[in-house]
Amino acid sequence: MVRKEGGDNAFEKAGPIPPLTFLRIRTTISHNISCMHAHKYRGVRAITPNDHELLVQSMSEFRYIVFGRFAPSILRTFKDFDYSFAQVASLFIVDEKGELTIKQVAGLLERSVSATSRLLDQLASRGMITRREDEQDHRVKRVAITEQGRTLIETLQLLRADVQIEMMESLSPDEQADVVRGMVLLAKAGRKWREQHESSTTRTAVSSTT
């Protein structure tokens, strides 16, 4: 996608987006940020109740369709995939936050320490995380994601992205460009929300040493 000289449209018309890998699409989106005009995003009106209803309906419908393709692809890729939602969530948390204590993970999951310890034990037995004693206090156990665990997360992200990008092929080039612009803005909004609305409970859980 190339920026037009002097044009209002930041993207040249092109053929349908091929099924790119997660890393390639992330790189492409990052590049496209520099191709956008700032005035496109000024004066955005607030979301109305009708907008909210339409967004909820559209996102629910899209996610339902994506999951119908995404879930079978997981089972095809991982023949013995039987991770619970809490285990997958734990992997994402430890991957994002870095090494944490079991109590910190429990706080972020809003589960008991004992229940969290059991699910982390299961992840450790499968090589997804490591467990070690804290150097300052041997009563405290710390966990960190392994390369195998990070590979699982990246594969899940890639599979979901490939399904979503495949569905974009049914859109026109202009519509595909609109989706890319929308995803860039959603990613930006997500980062801002995480910075501004992270609860005091979450911050306390992450900063805790026990």
N, C-alpha and C positions, 0 to 999 in steps of 0.2 A: 504494500500500500504506500503510495507516494503522495505527498502534499502538493496540491495545485498551486502554482504561482498566482497570487492575487485572487484566488477563488475563495468562496465562503465554505465550500465543502472540503473537509480536511482529508478526504480519501478519494482516490481514483476509483472509478468503477472497475471491478474485476470479476473474475469468475467465482463460483462458489468456493468457500473456504474448505480446503481438504482436511481430513481428519489428522490434525497436528498432535504432537505429543504435548503433555502438560507443560514441560519446560519451554518448548518452542512457543506455545501460545502465550505463556507468561511473558516471555521476552518480547513477543510481538506487541502485546498490550502495553508494556512499558515504553516501547518505542513510539507507539501511537499517541501517548500522552503529550509528547512534545509537538505533535502535529495538530493539536486542537487550539482553537481560538478561545481566549479567556472570556470574550463577551458572550459566548454561547451559554455560559452558565450563570450569568448575572440576572438578577431580578426574577429568580425562580419563585413561583407562587407556592403557598403552603398547600399541602395535600388536603383535599376536601374529603368529606365522608364518602362521596361517590367514588373518588379516586381510591380511597382506602379499600372499599369493598371490591373494586375492580382488581386492585393489586393482590389482595388476599385470594380472590378467585383464580386469577391468572397464575400466580405463583404456585398455588396448591395444585392446579391442573398440570402445570409443567413438571413440578417435582414428582407428581404421581406417575406421569408418563416416563420421566427419566428413571425413576426407581424401578419401574417395570423392566427396563433394559439394563440398568446398572446392577441390580441384585443378581440376575443370572450370570452376568459377566464375572462377578466376584466368585461365584461358585465354580465357574469354568476355569478361572485362573488359580483359585485356591481350592483344591479338591476337598480338603479337610477343614475349611473355614468354619469355625464354631465359636468365634469370639463374641462375648456379650457386648452390649452397647456400653456398659460401664468400663469394660476393658479397653475398648477402642477409644473412648473418651479419655481414659487415663493415658494412653499412648500419645494422643494429641497434646494433652496438658504437659506431660514431661518433655515432649519434643519442643514445645514452644517455650516453656519456662526454664528448662535446663534441670540440673539435678535438684531434687526436692526431698524433704523428709516425708515419711509416710503420713504424718499428721498434716502436713501441708497439702498433700494430694487429697486426703480425706476432706479437708476444709473446702477445697475447690470443687470436689464432687458433691459436697454436702451429704456425706455418708459417715458412718461411724468409723473410727480408726480400725477396729477389729475386722469389719467387713472389707474395708479398703486394703488392709494387710493381706487378707486371703486372696483377693483378686489380683493383687500385685505379685503374690507368691506364684500364682498360676502363670502370669506373664513372664516371670523370671524363669520358671521351669521350662518355658518354651523358647527361651533365648531372646525375648523381646525387650527386656530391661535387665539391668544389673542391680543388685542390692549389696550394700556395704554398711559397716558400722561407722558412725560419725567419729572423727578423730578426737573431738573434744569431749564427747559423751557417748560411751559405748552402748548405752541403753537406747540411743536414737539410731534408727536405720534410715539410710538415704538410698534413693533409687534414681537411675538415669537410663535413658533409652539407649539401645544398642544399634549398630548398623542394620541388623536384621529387622528391628522394630521400625527404624526410619524407612527402610525399604518398603515395608508393608504399608505405611502411611502414604508414601509417594506413589505406590502402585494404585492404592484406592483413589487418590486424587487424579491420577492419570486416567483410570478407567471411567470415572465420572465425567471428567473433562472431555474425553473422546466421545462419549454418548451425547453430551450437550452440543459439541461442535458438529457431530454428524447430523443432528436435528437442524442446525442452522443452515445446512445445505439446501433446505427447501425454501429458504428466504431469498429475496432478490439481493443483489449486491448492496443497494442502498440500505435495505433492512438489516443486512449483516453488519454494515458499518454502524448503524444505530445500536445494535446489540453490543458491539465492542465498546462504543462510547458509554453505554449504560453500565456495562460491567466494570469499566474503569472508574466510573463515579461511585458504584456500589462498593468497590474495594476501598476507595478513598473514604467513603462514609463509614465503612467498617473500622478502619484504622482510627478515625476521629472518635467514633463511639467508644472504642476500647480505651482510648486515652482519657476521654472525658467522663465516662460513666462507669468505669471499673469501681465496683463497690468497695467500701472500706473493709468489709468482711474479707473480700478477695485479697486486698492488699495486705491485710493482717496475716492471712493464711500463708501468703507467699513469703512475707518477711520474717515469719516465725522461725525459730531455729529448732523447735522441738515438735 
